Amino acid sequence: MQIKPTELKTLKDFYALMAATRQARFNAVATILAGEEVSKDTIQSLNNALGSLEDVTEVNNKRVLYLDESRTIELEMDYEINETRKDLFYLEEGEETFLDLLADLHPGFDDYVAAGRELLGGLDLNCLITDRDGTINNYCARYLTSIQSIYNSVFLSRFCLNKVQKPVILTSAPLDGLIEISVNPEGKIYYAASKGRECLDLEGRTRRLPISADKQEAIDALNARLHDLLAQPENEKFSLIGSGLQFKFGQSTVARQDIGKSIPLAESDAFLATLKELTAELDPGAKNFRIEDTGLDVEIILTIDADDGLKDFDKGDGVKYLNTEFGLGLFRGPHLICGDTGSDVPILEAALEMTPDAYAIYVTENDDLAKRVTGLTPNALIVPEPDMLVTIMGLL
């Protein structure tokens, strides 16, 4: 079904358009991987979608849409617009010219890509375990409109299909919605969500790490209070930015800011304090929850038992569960581990506990994070952009 030129008036219109581009992109990726030419109808659909996005009223570098008949919201649409432009360039000009475009967009692109190819050249990997947003996917101001781009999926899928036995995308986002923003071929990649507590196998079956009845009761009570909190008119904005309000398996996420800094700092900090007060009220002994604040999102995570008491469930715990559940064979390398924040470091630590034969490429400009990663293994590379990482993969 071709996407027609659409006047986007409401937030609902915007979400519907981006959902439509998902199907067009999914079909295009399948066509390219089959060695065939993408149809002119698909290219026209993406052109129509781009025009519709670009035509949204812009005020102070933000796009303005209606929430309802009287209220408006200002949005950053850089990801949606720029990734569609890049996809059209990729389809119309070809991959070689597209790589020149990426080199123009990202300083040092060719050098970083060459370093990655040297690091991984000649390796046939047992596992790829990678975070999504900010690592293999460029950041978007909203989760539900962060539809994976065509070029990104082609590069990633080509790598997974040809160089990796067991590829895993491991994200802190909920499993519900993850497939709807991904355009990779179905049944080829494991999708693990909620830091690995829930996952989708290659046959499309959902698997979950069991949660005790008392812990489930605690998080259900938390979620009910969070729902009521964000239903208040003064807090509704936090459900519409960034990650919004996400009820995951074993944790809940509330956005307090987005990458466009659309919330005033004082207001964002005040909302963080409110979330901490709410959590303390429900869990005065801090037995059930730990709070992790990224500056953008507030993660409220169920605790698990550890050797020295209670701890929050991290992605390293998720990796250990996935290794058992899917038979990843992490004791046998080589593996490639990828991430972009401190919450992704436990993935590498868990892999290295099982074998030293693990390589790492992390996407960051944070010196402290870079030092943590390179301090864990000499087989590590730091790059500043997700486009560099997926290009390394695509060219291997």
LUMMI-730174 format. One record per residue (C-alpha): residue in three letters; x, y, z. Coordinates in steps of 0.5 Angstrom, whole numbers. Layout:
% residues N
aa_X_Y_Z
Ala_X_Y_Z
...
END
This chain:
% residues 396
aa_X_Y_Z
Met_0_0_0
Gln_3_7_-2
Ile_4_12_3
Lys_0_18_0
Pro_2_26_2
Thr_-1_27_8
Glu_-2_34_12
Leu_0_32_19
Lys_-4_36_24
Thr_-4_31_30
Leu_0_27_34
Lys_-4_21_32
Asp_-3_23_25
Phe_5_23_26
Tyr_5_16_29
Ala_1_13_24
Leu_5_16_18
Met_11_13_22
Ala_8_6_23
Ala_6_6_15
Thr_14_8_14
Arg_16_1_18
Gln_12_-3_13
Ala_15_0_7
Arg_22_0_10
Phe_21_-7_12
Asn_19_-9_5
Ala_25_-5_2
Val_30_-9_6
Ala_27_-16_4
Thr_28_-14_-3
Ile_35_-11_-2
Leu_37_-17_1
Ala_34_-22_-4
Gly_39_-18_-9
Glu_33_-15_-13
Glu_31_-7_-14
Val_27_-3_-10
Ser_20_-1_-13
Lys_19_6_-15
Asp_13_6_-11
Thr_17_5_-5
Ile_21_10_-6
Gln_15_15_-8
Ser_12_13_-1
Leu_18_15_3
Asn_19_21_-1
Asn_11_23_0
Ala_13_21_8
Leu_19_26_8
Gly_15_31_5
Ser_9_30_10
Leu_14_31_15
Glu_18_37_13
Asp_11_41_12
Val_9_40_19
Thr_9_48_22
Glu_16_49_25
Val_17_54_31
Asn_24_55_34
Asn_27_49_31
Lys_21_45_34
Arg_15_42_30
Val_8_44_33
Leu_2_39_33
Tyr_-4_38_36
Leu_-6_34_42
Asp_-13_35_42
Glu_-18_40_39
Ser_-14_46_44
Arg_-8_44_46
Thr_-1_43_42
Ile_6_40_43
Glu_12_42_40
Leu_17_36_38
Glu_24_35_35
Met_23_31_29
Asp_30_31_27
Tyr_31_23_27
Glu_25_22_23
Ile_26_27_18
Asn_34_26_17
Glu_33_18_17
Thr_28_18_11
Arg_33_23_7
Lys_38_18_8
Asp_34_12_6
Leu_32_16_0
Phe_39_18_-2
Tyr_41_10_-1
Leu_36_8_-5
Glu_37_13_-11
Glu_44_14_-11
Gly_47_7_-9
Glu_51_4_-3
Glu_58_7_-5
Thr_56_14_-6
Phe_52_13_1
Leu_58_12_4
Asp_61_18_2
Leu_55_22_5
Leu_56_19_11
Ala_64_20_11
Asp_61_28_10
Leu_56_28_16
His_61_24_21
Pro_68_27_22
Gly_73_21_22
Phe_68_16_19
Asp_73_13_14
Asp_79_12_20
Tyr_74_9_25
Val_71_4_20
Ala_78_2_18
Ala_79_1_25
Gly_73_-3_26
Arg_74_-7_20
Glu_82_-9_22
Leu_79_-11_29
Leu_74_-16_27
Gly_77_-18_20
Gly_77_-25_19
Leu_73_-27_25
Asp_67_-31_25
Leu_63_-30_31
Asn_59_-34_35
Cys_55_-29_39
Leu_53_-21_37
Ile_50_-18_43
Thr_48_-11_42
Asp_44_-5_45
Arg_40_-2_40
Asp_38_6_41
Gly_45_10_41
Thr_49_4_39
Ile_46_1_33
Asn_41_6_32
Asn_41_13_32
Tyr_38_17_38
Cys_31_19_37
Ala_27_24_41
Arg_21_18_42
Tyr_21_11_42
Leu_15_9_38
Thr_17_13_32
Ser_24_11_32
Ile_23_6_26
Gln_29_3_24
Ser_32_6_17
Ile_33_2_11
Tyr_41_3_10
Asn_41_1_18
Ser_38_-6_17
Val_41_-8_11
Phe_48_-7_14
Leu_46_-10_21
Ser_42_-16_17
Arg_48_-17_12
Phe_53_-18_18
Cys_48_-22_22
Leu_47_-27_17
Asn_54_-28_14
Lys_58_-27_20
Val_55_-29_26
Gln_52_-35_29
Lys_47_-32_34
Pro_46_-25_34
Val_42_-22_40
Ile_39_-15_40
Leu_39_-13_48
Thr_35_-7_50
Ser_32_-4_56
Ala_26_-2_52
Pro_20_-7_53
Leu_19_-12_48
Asp_12_-10_46
Gly_13_-5_41
Leu_20_-7_39
Ile_19_-11_33
Glu_14_-5_31
Ile_20_-1_30
Ser_25_-6_27
Val_25_-8_20
Asn_30_-13_20
Pro_28_-20_17
Glu_24_-24_21
Gly_27_-30_25
Lys_34_-28_24
Ile_35_-24_30
Tyr_34_-26_38
Tyr_30_-20_41
Ala_31_-19_48
Ala_28_-13_52
Ser_27_-11_59
Lys_35_-12_60
Gly_34_-19_58
Arg_28_-21_63
Glu_23_-22_56
Cys_25_-24_50
Leu_23_-27_43
Asp_26_-33_40
Leu_27_-34_32
Glu_21_-38_32
Gly_17_-32_35
Arg_15_-35_41
Thr_16_-30_48
Arg_20_-32_53
Arg_20_-29_60
Leu_25_-30_67
Pro_20_-31_72
Ile_18_-26_77
Ser_16_-28_84
Ala_9_-27_86
Asp_11_-21_92
Lys_15_-18_87
Gln_10_-18_81
Glu_5_-15_86
Ala_10_-9_88
Ile_11_-7_81
Asp_3_-8_79
Ala_2_-3_85
Leu_8_2_82
Asn_5_2_75
Ala_-2_4_78
Arg_1_10_81
Leu_5_12_75
His_-1_11_71
Asp_-5_16_75
Leu_1_21_76
Leu_2_22_69
Ala_-5_22_68
Gln_-5_29_71
Pro_-5_35_66
Glu_1_38_69
Asn_5_31_68
Glu_2_29_62
Lys_8_32_58
Phe_13_27_61
Ser_9_21_57
Leu_9_24_50
Ile_17_26_50
Gly_23_21_50
Ser_21_14_52
Gly_15_16_55
Leu_12_12_60
Gln_14_4_59
Phe_11_-2_63
Lys_17_-7_62
Phe_17_-14_65
Gly_21_-13_72
Gln_22_-5_71
Ser_18_1_69
Thr_21_7_65
Val_19_14_66
Ala_22_20_61
Arg_24_26_65
Gln_27_29_59
Asp_29_28_52
Ile_35_29_47
Gly_32_36_45
Lys_32_38_52
Ser_24_40_51
Ile_23_40_59
Pro_26_46_63
Leu_32_43_68
Ala_28_45_74
Glu_22_42_72
Ser_25_36_70
Asp_29_35_77
Ala_23_36_80
Phe_19_31_77
Leu_25_26_78
Ala_24_28_86
Thr_17_26_85
Leu_18_19_83
Lys_24_18_88
Glu_18_20_93
Leu_13_16_90
Thr_18_10_90
Ala_20_11_97
Glu_13_11_99
Leu_11_4_96
Asp_18_1_98
Pro_20_4_105
Gly_25_-1_106
Ala_28_-1_99
Lys_27_-8_99
Asn_24_-8_92
Phe_26_-3_88
Arg_32_1_85
Ile_32_7_81
Glu_37_9_76
Asp_37_16_73
Thr_40_17_66
Gly_38_24_66
Leu_33_23_60
Asp_30_17_63
Val_28_14_70
Glu_28_7_71
Ile_25_4_77
Ile_28_-4_77
Leu_26_-10_81
Thr_31_-12_86
Ile_34_-19_85
Asp_38_-23_90
Ala_46_-22_90
Asp_52_-25_94
Asp_52_-19_98
Gly_45_-17_99
Leu_40_-14_94
Lys_41_-11_87
Asp_38_-8_81
Phe_37_-13_75
Asp_42_-11_70
Lys_44_-13_63
Gly_49_-18_65
Asp_44_-21_69
Gly_40_-21_63
Val_46_-24_59
Lys_46_-30_63
Tyr_39_-32_63
Leu_39_-31_55
Asn_45_-36_55
Thr_42_-41_59
Glu_35_-40_55
Phe_37_-40_48
Gly_44_-44_49
Leu_48_-38_46
Gly_54_-42_48
Leu_58_-36_51
Phe_64_-40_54
Arg_66_-41_46
Gly_68_-34_43
Pro_69_-30_39
His_63_-25_41
Leu_62_-18_39
Ile_59_-14_45
Cys_56_-7_43
Gly_53_-1_47
Asp_53_6_48
Thr_52_7_56
Gly_54_5_63
Ser_48_0_63
Asp_51_-4_57
Val_58_-5_61
Pro_55_-11_65
Ile_54_-14_58
Leu_61_-14_56
Glu_63_-16_64
Ala_58_-22_63
Ala_61_-25_57
Leu_68_-24_59
Glu_67_-28_65
Met_65_-34_61
Thr_71_-33_56
Pro_77_-28_54
Asp_75_-29_47
Ala_70_-23_47
Tyr_71_-16_42
Ala_68_-10_44
Ile_65_-4_40
Tyr_62_2_44
Val_59_8_41
Thr_61_14_46
Glu_64_21_47
Asn_64_20_54
Asp_72_19_56
Asp_70_15_63
Leu_66_10_59
Ala_71_9_54
Lys_76_8_59
Arg_72_3_63
Val_71_-1_56
Thr_78_-1_54
Gly_80_-3_61
Leu_76_-9_61
Thr_79_-12_54
Pro_85_-10_49
Asn_80_-12_44
Ala_76_-6_44
Leu_74_0_40
Ile_71_6_41
Val_67_10_36
Pro_63_16_36
Glu_57_15_32
Pro_52_9_31
Asp_53_10_23
Met_60_8_24
Leu_59_2_28
Val_53_-1_23
Thr_58_1_17
Ile_63_-3_20
Met_58_-9_20
Gly_56_-8_13
Leu_62_-8_10
Leu_65_-14_14
END
